[in-house]
Structure formats: structure tokens, C-alpha cells
């Protein structure tokens, strides 16, 4: 705990030394979104690749898996759409708004049915980072707080469903007959009355960020075979640079630690799905194990410093790309602070980068001052 407190001070010192800049103000009355049908088209493209198995293209699984992970990341597409809608919300056609909303809802459903427990959390994070990037703060009206309170039980239920499905699905990546057969066994009444272990314990385990941070720090010697440059190199090769096939059979660090504390032998990427587990080290736990106790304070300081420096020095020529880049940096910043591993973060960054590069031109607007259409 002492190390975490000291590391936290050092981290925020790195943020503070960059100083502050006045908030960026852009007169949105001078710009108007155009060709918004491209946003709808982009969402359809994203879900075409997401459901390729259901339209008879399952034989392309290797190629499609690479495309989905690197070039058509549906989460990034929806994140880009959310930022676009918030900037031009009063001028976006209602049809486009509905399509984005349906796209977001579908993402929550898909992630829940595949046993992912981060569906609602991911959506909330997208909204938070978009609002912070555009407005520098978040103001919530009382009515939305009331709506959130009403929806809280639904959010917990969704979490319970995904937790229930997670260990029972043999093929989590595909939504099909198996998914719905297992779902029939889910009894809401039983969960509410007797399922505190599934619901409350699962929820509190999920938000216990410091638990595994302390575990990683306390047992860093036992995890030395994972938290080292060679392991990260192999993980990056297998999980990022060679999608669709393996070279070293090395899982991400977050998926590898279970092999140590559950005594499952040598970490293996091919065995991850047999008992899937992803552990959250946080920046402090991972850097402690990777760089050593007090020496790790140097990279922790530099991480805070560099994130703030990049955030404050973005190009402001394009209103949409400026705010989108800010939102993405906040997203990566958050994921780094609550780290599932540097290799996991790099995987996210690669997927965001290629998706951003491929589809940024779908978000267009007209500047009345120049009467030119800007292709972001």
C-alpha cells in the first residue's frame, strides 16, 4: 500500500509538471455535418464483419478474425460515431442518431451473449471520455441520475447474465444455438433470491482494482517468468503481429498469470480458452513486477508526463479529429492506469489506429467560413 501511495503521487507529479492550458473553444455554429449517411454505412460495415459467420462466411474465420481485431474494430467505430454525434448533436439527422443508438445497443447485447462483462462499462467509458474531450467536464442533469438509478438493476442483471454464460459456453466467439440453449438455464428469480455469489460477489470482484495489484506486487517474484521483456515480446508477436496463427504460443500477460496461481503449467495461448481468465494489474502492479520496486517510479512518472504532453499539444485544425484524438488519448490513458498488461494495451492501440485511419473520412462536416467539406 505504501508503494501504491508513493507511485500515485509520482504519477500525478508527471501530469502536473506539464501545466495547464486554457480550454479549447470552437464555435460549432460555423460548422455543419454533411453526408451523415456515411456514418450509418460505417456501422453497417462493422456489423457485417461482426456477423460474417451467420451469413455463411465462417470458412474465412482466420482472415476475418484479423480484420476484426485490426481494421474493423466495432467498439472504435461506435466510439468515433459517439464523438461525432456529441459535437454536431443538434444538426445530426434523427435517422443517423437512431442507427448509432441501435449499433450501441447491439454491441451491449453481443458482448453480453458472448460472456463479456464489460459491455455497459465500455459504453459508459466511451461517453465519459467523449464528454471530457469535448467539454472538459461532465454535467449530469437530475433526470439522468434518476434514469441511471432505475437502470442500475438492469445493469447488474446484464452483468449476471454474462457471468453465467462465461464458463458455460464452449465457443464464446460465436452466438448461436449453444448460446440460447445455455441461456434457457438462467433463472432470474433464482439469481435474485439465491444468487448473491453470482451477482454481488461478481460485481465487487470486478470493481476491486487494487486486489490484484496488491497480489502482483506481493508475489512479483513468482510472476517473474511473465513480467519480463522476452515474454512481452513473444506475446506481442503472437497476439498482435501474427493474427490467425502462433509463433511462440504465448498468451497476453493478463491471461498468463492464472497459469501461475492455479498451477496450470507453462502459460499457453492455445490453452487460454479452456479456463479463460484475465487479470487487471493496474499500472502500479505491472510496473512494480516489470521494472522493480523503486526503479519503477521512473517509468510511472514518465507515463503521466507523456500522456499529458501529447494531450495538450494536439493539432487543432480539424474540429472532429481534434476532439476524437483527445477522447482516444483519454481512453488509452484510462486503460493504462487500470492496466490489463502493456501487451493488451498495445493490441487495443493497434486496432484503434488502423480503424481510425481507414474510416476517419466517413465523418464529414462543412465549415461555413470556407464553404468547404472537410473529410476527417
N, C-alpha and C positions, 0 to 999 in steps of 0.2 A: 504493500500500500504506500509506503514511503517513496518507493521508486516511482510509482504511478503519479503521485502528487508532484514530485520534482519534475518528472518528464512532462507533465501537463503545463507547468509553469514555463519550462523551456520552450515547449511547442508554441504557446501563446506569445512568448517573447519574440519568437521568429515572425509571428504575424504582426505584432505591434511595431517592430522596427521599420516596417515599410511605410508607416504613417498612414494618413487618410487623405482621400481626395473627395472633393465635393461630388454629390450625386450627379450622375449623368442625366440631363434633361433633354428630351427630344419632343418637339411639337408634332404629335401624331396627327394633328388636324391637317397637316400638309401632305400626308401620305394616305393612300387607299389601296387595299388589297385587290388584286386583279387575278383573273384566271384561277379562281379558287377551286374549280373542278379538278385541278391537278392534285390538290390535297386529297380529295376523295379517291382519285385514281391511285395515288400512292398507297393509301390504306388498303385498297383492294389488292394491289400488287403484294403487299406484305402478307395478307391473309391467304393469297393464292399459294405462296410458298409455305405458309404455316400448315395448310391442309392438303399438301400435294399427295400424301398417302391416300386420302379419301377420294381422289379423282383418278386413281389407277396409275400413279407415278411412283409407287413405292420402290420399284426397281432402281430408281435414281437416288436412293437414300444417301449414298456416300457423297455424291455431288451436292444434293440439296442440303444436306447437313452442313457442309462447308459454306454454302451460300447463305443459309440462315444465320450461322454463327458469325460470319464476317461481313456480309454485304447487304443483307436484308433483315436487319435486327428490328423486329416488330416493336419492341419497347422503345428503341431510339426513334423510330418513325412516329410513334404516338407522342413521345416527348417533344419532338420537333413541331408536331401539329398543335400541341397544347400551348407552346410558346407563341406560335403564330396567332392562335385564336385570342390569347390574352392581350397581345399587342394591338390587334385590329378588331377586338371583340364587337365593337359597335357597328362595324362595317362588313362583317363576315355574313354571307347569306345563311339563313336558318337551316337550309338543307345541308350545307357543309358542317355546321355545328352538330346536327343530328348524327351525321355519318361518323364524325370524330367521337361523339359520345358512345355510339354503338360499338365502335372499334375499341374504346377503353373498356366498356362492359364485357365485350367478348374476350379481351385479354385476361380480365379477372376470372371469368368462367374457365377459360382454357388452363390457366395456371393452377386453379383450384382442383380441376379434374385430373391434372397430372401430378397432384400431390405436392405442389409448390405452396409453401406457406407465406410467401412474400407478396402475394397479389395485391392486397389492399395497401400494405406498407409501401410497395413500389409506386402505386398510384399517388398516394399521399406525398411521397417524396418528390415525384415529378411536379406536383402542384406547388409544393413549398419552394423548391429551387427555382421554378419559373417565376413565382411571385417575388421572391427575393432578388432575382436577377433584374426584373423589370422595375419594381417599386422600392427596392432596398429595405422593405419591411412588409409585414403581413398584418392586415387589419381584418378581423373577422366580425361580421355583424352577428347580433344576438340570435337572430333566427337561424343562422347556420350552425351556431353552437347547439341550439335546441335540436336541429335536424341530426347533427352528429351524435348527440346523446341517444336519440331514438335509434339511429343506425348501429350504435355500438354493439348491441346483442347480435345483430346480423353479422357484423364483422367477426365476432367471436365464433359464431356458428360456421362461417366460411372457413375460419382457421381450424375448427374442429373437423370439418369435412376433409380438408386437405391432409390433416394429421392422421385421420382414419384411413384415407386411401393410400397414403405414402408407403407403409410397409406391406400392403396387401396386393399391390399391382406388380405383376411380373415385368410388364413393359410400360413404364411411366410415360414414355415419349409419345405413345400413340393412344388417342382417345377412340375407343371402340366398344365392342360388346363386353369385353372384360371389365372395362371401367364401370359400365352401368350395372353389370351383374354384382360387382363388389359394392357399388353404391346402394343397392337394394338392402344390403345388410345393415346399413346405417340407420339407427333408430334414434330420432331426435329426442323422444321422451326419455329413453334410457340414458342418453347422454346428459340431459339436463338434470335428471334425478341422481344418477349413479356415476356419471362420467367425469367427476372432478379431476381425475388423473389425466384424462384425455384433453380436457378443456383448460382448466385453471393451471394445472401443472405445466402443460404445454405452453400456455401464454407466458407464464412467468419465466420458464426456461428460455423462451425466445427473447425476452427483453433483458435477460441477465448478462449484459455486455461484459461486466468485469469478472464474471465467474471463470470463464475460460482464459481470460487474460491472466488472472492470478494462477490458474493451472499451468499455463505455458511458462510463466516466469518461474514458478516453484519447481518445475520439472524440466527446465531447459536442457539439462544435461542428457535426459532420456530422449529428447527430441532432436539431438544434435545431428542425427542422420538425415533429418528433414530440413531443418533450418540451416542450410549452408548453400553457397553459390552453385555447387555442382548439381544439387538436387533441383534447385530452381531452374537451372539451365535445361536439364532434362525435361522438367515439367513444361517449360515454355515451348520446347521443341515438339513434344507430344500433344500438347493441348492447344497450341496456337499456330505454330509454323507448319505442322503436318496434319491438318484436319482430315479425318477419314481413315487414317492409318497411324500406327505407332512405330517409334524407333526404339525407345528405351522402356516402354510400358511403365511410365512414371505418372502418377496422378498429381493433381494440384495439391499444394501443401495442406489446404483446408480439408481435403478428402483423405489425406495420408495419415494424419495424427491418430485416427481411430485404429489403425493397424498397430500402433504402439500401445495405447492404453487398453485395448481389447485383446492384445497379444495374438494378432492375426497373421503374424509373419512379416515378410518384406512387403512394403507398400506396392500395390499393383493397380494400374489403371484399369486393366481388364476385370478386376475383382471388385471395383468400387460399387457397381450397381447391385451386387449381391447383398450388401448391407449398407446402403447409402447413408453417409453422414458427412455434413460439412460443418466445421468448427470456426468460430469467429474469434480471432486472436486479439483484435484491435491493434492499432499502430504500436502501442506501448509493449504489448506482449510479444508481437512478432519481432520488433526491432531489438528487444532485450535478448531474445533467443538467437537472432541472426547476427547481431553485432557485438554482443557482450553487454554487461550491466551498464557501467557509466559511460563507456565509449559510445553507446547507442544514443546518448543525448545529443551528439553532434548531428547525425542524420535526422533525428527528430526535429531539432531546431531548423535545419535546412529545409525540411519538408514544409513546415509552416511558412518559412520565409519565401520560398519559391512559389508556392500556391498564391500567396498574397501579391507577389510581384507580378506574376502573369495576369492575375485578375484585374489589377489596376492599370495595366498597360495594353489593353486590347484595342485593336483598330476600331474606330467609331464611324467609319464611312458608310456602312450598311446597317441600318437600324435593326433589321431582323437578325442578321448574323452576329451583330454585337451582343444583343440580349441572349441569343441562343448559345453563344460561346460562354457567356457568363453563367448561364444555367448549367451547362455541361461541366464547367470547372467546379461549380458548387457540388454537383452530383459526384464527380470523381473525388473531390475533397472529402465529402462525407464517407464515401466508400473506403477511402484510405484511412481515415480516422478510426472507423469501425471495421478494420481490415479482416477479410477472409483470406488474405495472403497477397503478396505483391504479384504473383503469377496470375491470380484470379483478376486482380485489378487491371493488369496489362491486357488480359483477354477481353475485358469489358471495353477498354480504351480502343483496342484494335477494331472491335465490332462497331463501336460508335464512330470511329474515324472514317471507315470505308462507307458506312451507311450515310453519314453526313456528306461525304464527298460526292457520292452517287446521286443523292436526292435533294440537295440544298436548292437546286434550281427549280424545284417544284413549288417553292414558296415565293411568290412574286407580289410586288406592290408597285404602285405608281406614285412618283413624287411630283406633286402639282407645281412645285417651283421650277422643275426642269421638264415636266411632261414626258418623262422617260420611264419606261417599265424597267424595274430592277429585277434581274434574275439572281436571286440569292445563291 
